[in-house]
């Protein structure tokens, strides 16, 4: 079987490399190639991907392709761009095309499997840019065109059915995963080096994801402003910081300004994109990990924190309730007081923290890329056969 995979969202920072969709695509391809030497793979990369990065995927059963027209694609009319993309995919006579993310070529009439990403666009259009909102207009047609749509959670499956009108019979739920290296807890020395690198002094509460409105950071900053006053009274020697780690997304400047407006310029730290080799130590050094998005398709960073032995406070939303299995403190993401109290509860109770660390580690062990890859391969083979 010849499997084509659209890999344009990885090895290209501007398109989301190493974050969200790019992270999913990278690890899924890597795991598919490690478990499957029987089938032939054709990987389609963006023209900006560096040769030394692409070499990571070199195998006997792998063919590498680059989109030759990517650099002038933005100047082409949509219909012409569609035609070129379809022609490029057809050239390799694929048995099936897998599109983990990005745009599905609607004029490509052979078998396609897609993953249901960016579903929040339908529920919260006001939290996305005009450009991102345009993507939501073509998604229903793309999902309808696909032979199978992969949902990352049961919650995502319901959203695909209710918000995008996808037939439940063509949706397969395959959980996402995270890198097993997160189970390697960092040493105190490694933690201190990373704190020095990102200029973090004292104890800290950590968030890790893109700095954008959907992640509800204004509410988290407000909750932290109230929490910090309480902590000063309860723990006079503490010097807690709120570390909002991740690359800047849409309206990130406004989120930076909100921290200043609360008088927290030096207490809320924005270290930006975190290098892969620093992630374990940054997670491990946190007293608590907090993620209170209004919507989440899966929540890999929550699992990464749990794997690092960090207690988690997160939104009580369907996808996060599903993957965390009741081992986190869950809050209403709109309730600032509730967010504050949940973080304080975890910081204040050493016994609870110990229980959360242990149960979090056990829950995180249920998710791994090898399992995700096996289930994805089963879907691809099922569609072809």
C-alpha positions in Angstrom: 0.0 0.0 0.0 1.3 3.5 -0.9 0.4 6.0 1.8 0.8 9.8 1.1 1.0 12.1 4.1 0.8 15.9 3.9 3.6 17.0 6.2 3.5 20.7 5.4 2.8 21.8 9.0 6.1 20.4 10.3 9.8 21.5 10.0 8.5 25.0 9.3 8.1 27.3 12.3 5.8 29.7 10.5 3.3 26.9 10.0 3.3 25.6 13.5 6.4 23.4 13.8 6.8 21.8 17.2 3.5 23.2 18.5 0.0 21.9 18.3 -0.7 20.6 14.9 2.9 20.4 13.8 3.8 18.5 17.0 1.0 16.0 16.3 2.0 15.5 12.6 5.7 15.2 13.4 5.4 12.5 16.1 2.6 10.6 14.3 4.8 10.3 11.1 7.8 9.3 13.2 5.9 6.6 15.0 4.2 5.3 11.8 7.6 4.9 10.2 9.0 3.1 13.3 6.2 0.5 13.4 5.6 0.0 9.7 8.3 -1.2 7.2 5.7 -3.0 5.0 3.9 -0.1 3.4 5.4 2.6 1.2 5.2 6.2 2.3 5.4 9.4 0.3 5.9 12.5 2.6 5.0 15.9 1.2 6.9 18.8 2.8 6.8 22.6 2.5 9.6 24.0 0.4 11.0 25.9 3.4 11.8 22.6 5.3 15.5 22.3 5.8 17.3 19.3 4.2 19.0 18.3 7.5 15.5 18.1 9.1 13.9 16.1 6.3 16.7 13.5 6.6 15.3 12.4 9.9 12.5 10.7 8.0 14.7 8.9 5.5 13.9 5.2 5.3 14.0 2.5 2.6 10.2 2.7 2.2 10.0 6.5 2.2 9.9 8.9 -0.7 10.4 12.6 0.1 8.5 15.3 -2.0 8.6 19.1 -1.7 5.8 21.3 -2.9 7.7 23.1 -5.8 5.1 25.9 -6.0 4.7 26.7 -2.3 6.7 30.0 -2.5 4.4 31.6 -5.0 1.2 29.8 -4.0 -0.2 32.8 -2.1 -0.3 34.8 -5.4 -2.4 32.1 -7.2 -6.2 32.1 -7.5 -7.7 29.4 -5.2 -8.9 27.2 -8.0 -5.5 27.2 -9.7 -3.8 26.5 -6.4 -6.2 23.6 -5.8 -5.5 22.2 -9.3 -1.7 22.3 -8.7 -2.0 20.6 -5.3 -4.2 17.9 -6.6 -1.9 17.3 -9.6 1.1 17.0 -7.3 -0.6 14.4 -5.1 -1.9 12.4 -8.1 1.6 12.1 -9.6 2.6 9.4 -7.0 -0.5 7.2 -7.6 -1.2 7.0 -3.9 -3.6 4.3 -2.5 -4.5 6.8 0.2 -3.7 10.4 1.2 -3.6 11.2 4.9 -4.0 14.9 5.8 -3.2 15.3 9.6 -3.9 19.1 9.3 -3.9 21.9 6.8 -6.1 22.1 3.7 -7.8 19.1 2.1 -7.6 19.4 -1.7 -11.3 19.2 -2.6 -10.6 18.4 -6.2 -8.5 15.3 -5.2 -11.0 12.4 -5.9 -9.0 9.5 -4.5 -9.2 8.1 -0.9 -8.5 10.6 1.9 -8.3 10.4 5.7 -8.1 13.7 7.7 -7.8 14.6 11.3 -10.3 17.0 12.8 -8.3 19.9 14.0 -9.1 23.6 14.8 -12.7 22.7 15.7 -12.9 25.7 18.1 -13.3 28.0 15.2 -16.9 27.0 14.9 -17.7 27.6 18.6 -15.6 30.7 19.3 -15.1 32.7 16.0 -14.6 35.9 17.9 -11.4 34.5 19.5 -9.7 34.0 16.1 -8.4 36.3 13.4 -10.3 36.8 10.1 -7.7 34.7 8.3 -8.3 31.8 10.7 -12.1 32.2 10.5 -11.9 31.7 6.7 -10.5 28.2 7.3 -13.7 27.2 9.1 -15.7 27.9 6.0 -14.0 25.2 4.0 -13.8 22.6 6.8 -17.3 21.2 6.5 -16.7 20.5 2.8 -13.3 19.0 3.6 -14.7 16.7 6.2 -17.6 15.7 3.9 -15.0 14.9 1.1 -12.9 12.7 3.4 -13.5 8.9 3.6 -12.7 8.9 7.3 -12.3 11.7 9.8 -10.1 11.1 12.9 -11.3 12.8 16.1 -8.7 13.1 19.0 -11.3 12.5 21.7 -15.0 11.4 22.1 -15.7 15.1 22.8 -14.2 16.0 19.5 -16.3 13.4 17.8 -19.5 15.0 19.1 -18.3 18.4 17.9 -17.6 17.0 14.4 -21.1 15.6 14.4 -22.9 18.6 15.9 -20.9 21.6 14.6 -19.7 20.3 11.2 -22.4 17.8 10.3 -20.0 14.8 9.9 -21.7 11.4 9.8 -20.8 9.6 13.0 -20.1 6.4 11.0 -17.1 7.9 9.3 -15.5 9.3 12.5 -12.8 7.3 14.3 -11.6 8.4 17.7 -7.9 8.0 18.1 -6.3 9.7 21.1 -3.3 12.0 20.7 -0.2 11.4 22.7 3.1 13.0 23.9 6.8 12.3 23.9 7.7 9.5 26.4 10.8 11.6 27.3 8.6 13.6 29.7 8.7 10.7 32.1 12.3 11.5 32.8 12.1 13.9 35.7 14.7 16.7 35.6 17.4 17.1 38.3 17.5 20.2 40.6 20.6 21.3 38.7 18.8 21.1 35.3 15.8 23.0 36.7 18.0 25.8 38.0 19.8 26.1 34.6 16.5 26.5 32.8 15.2 29.0 35.4 18.4 31.0 34.9 18.1 30.8 31.1 14.5 32.1 31.1 15.0 34.6 34.0 12.7 32.9 36.5 13.4 33.8 40.1 11.6 31.9 42.9 8.7 29.5 42.8 6.4 29.5 39.8 3.1 28.5 38.4 3.4 27.3 34.8 1.2 27.5 31.7 2.5 26.1 28.4 0.8 26.7 25.1 0.3 29.4 22.4 -0.3 32.9 23.8 -3.7 33.5 22.3 -7.3 34.4 23.4 -8.7 30.9 23.2 -6.4 29.9 26.1 -8.2 32.3 28.4 -5.0 33.9 29.7 -6.6 37.2 30.8 -8.7 35.2 33.3 -5.6 33.3 34.5 -3.6 36.5 34.9 -6.5 38.1 36.9 -6.7 34.9 39.1 -3.0 35.1 39.7 -3.1 38.7 40.7 -5.6 37.8 43.5 -3.7 34.6 44.4 -0.4 36.5 44.8 -1.8 38.7 47.5 -3.1 35.7 49.4 0.2 33.9 49.1 2.1 36.9 50.5 0.0 36.6 53.6 0.2 32.8 53.9 3.8 32.3 52.7 5.6 35.6 53.4 8.9 34.2 52.1 7.4 33.0 48.8 8.0 34.9 45.5 5.6 33.2 43.1 5.8 34.0 39.4 3.3 33.1 36.7 5.2 31.7 33.7 3.2 31.9 30.5 5.4 29.9 28.1 4.8 29.4 24.4 5.0 31.2 21.1 3.0 34.4 20.5 -0.2 33.9 18.7 -3.1 36.2 17.6 -3.6 39.2 20.0 -0.6 38.2 22.1 0.4 41.8 22.6 -2.9 42.5 24.3 -2.3 39.6 26.7 1.1 41.0 27.5 -0.5 44.4 28.2 -3.1 42.9 30.5 -0.3 41.6 32.8 1.1 45.2 32.9 -2.3 46.6 33.6 -2.6 44.4 36.7 0.8 45.7 37.9 2.4 42.3 37.3 5.0 43.2 34.7 7.8 41.5 36.7 5.6 38.7 38.2 4.1 37.4 34.9 6.9 36.0 32.7 6.6 35.4 29.0 9.7 33.4 28.0 8.4 32.7 24.5 8.9 29.5 22.6 10.6 26.8 24.8 13.4 24.7 23.2 12.6 21.0 23.3 15.6 20.2 25.5 14.3 22.7 28.2 10.8 21.4 28.4 11.3 18.7 31.1 13.1 21.0 33.4 10.6 23.8 33.0 7.7 21.5 33.8 9.5 19.7 36.6 10.4 23.0 38.4 6.8 24.2 38.5 4.8 23.9 41.8 1.6 23.6 39.7 0.6 23.5 36.1 -2.5 25.5 35.0 -4.4 25.3 31.8 -7.8 26.9 31.7 -8.7 27.2 27.9 -12.3 27.8 26.7 -11.8 24.9 24.3 -9.2 22.2 23.8 -9.2 19.4 21.2 -6.9 17.2 23.3 -4.5 18.8 25.8 -1.1 17.4 25.3 0.6 19.9 27.6 -1.6 18.8 30.5 -0.4 15.2 30.0 3.2 16.4 29.7 3.0 18.1 33.0 1.4 15.1 34.6 4.2 12.9 33.2 6.7 15.2 34.8 5.1 14.8 38.2 3.5 18.2 38.4 0.0 18.7 39.9 -2.5 20.1 37.4 -5.4 22.6 37.5 -7.4 22.7 34.3 -10.7 23.7 32.7 -13.7 21.5 33.3 -14.4 21.1 29.6 -15.3 17.8 27.9 -11.9 16.9 26.2 -9.8 17.6 29.4 -12.3 15.8 31.6 -11.9 12.8 29.3 -8.1 12.6 29.1 -7.3 13.5 32.7 -9.5 10.8 34.2 -10.4 12.8 37.4 -6.8 13.2 38.7 -6.6 17.0 38.3 -8.3 20.0 40.0 -11.0 21.1 37.5 -12.4 24.6 37.3 -15.0 26.6 35.4 -12.7 28.6 33.0 -14.9 31.7 33.3 -14.7 31.7 37.1 -11.7 33.8 38.2 -12.3 33.1 41.9 -12.6 29.4 41.2 -9.3 29.3 39.4 -7.6 31.2 42.2 -9.0 28.9 44.9 -8.1 25.7 42.9 -4.5 26.8 42.5 -4.3 27.8 46.2 -5.8 24.5 47.3 -3.0 22.6 45.5 -0.2 24.8 46.7 -1.5 24.7 50.3 -1.9 20.9 50.7 1.3 18.8 50.5 -0.7 15.5 50.9 -3.0 16.4 48.0 0.0 17.4 45.9 1.7 14.1 46.5 -1.5 12.2 45.6 -2.0 14.3 42.4 1.6 13.6 41.3 1.2 9.9 41.7 -2.2 9.6 40.1 -1.1 12.0 37.3 1.8 9.9 36.4 -0.4 6.8 36.2 -2.9 8.5 34.0 -0.3 9.9 31.6 1.1 6.4 31.0 -2.1 5.5 29.1 -1.1 7.8 26.2 1.8 7.0 23.8 2.5 7.6 20.2 3.1 4.0 19.3 -0.5 3.2 20.2 -1.7 6.3 18.3 0.3 5.2 15.2 -1.0 1.6 15.3 -4.6 2.8 15.5 -4.1 5.3 12.7 -2.4 2.7 10.4 -5.4 0.4 11.1 -7.8 3.2 9.9 -5.7 3.9 6.8 -5.5 0.2 5.8 -9.3 -0.2 6.5 -10.2 2.6 4.2 -8.0 1.2 1.4 -9.3 -2.3 1.8 
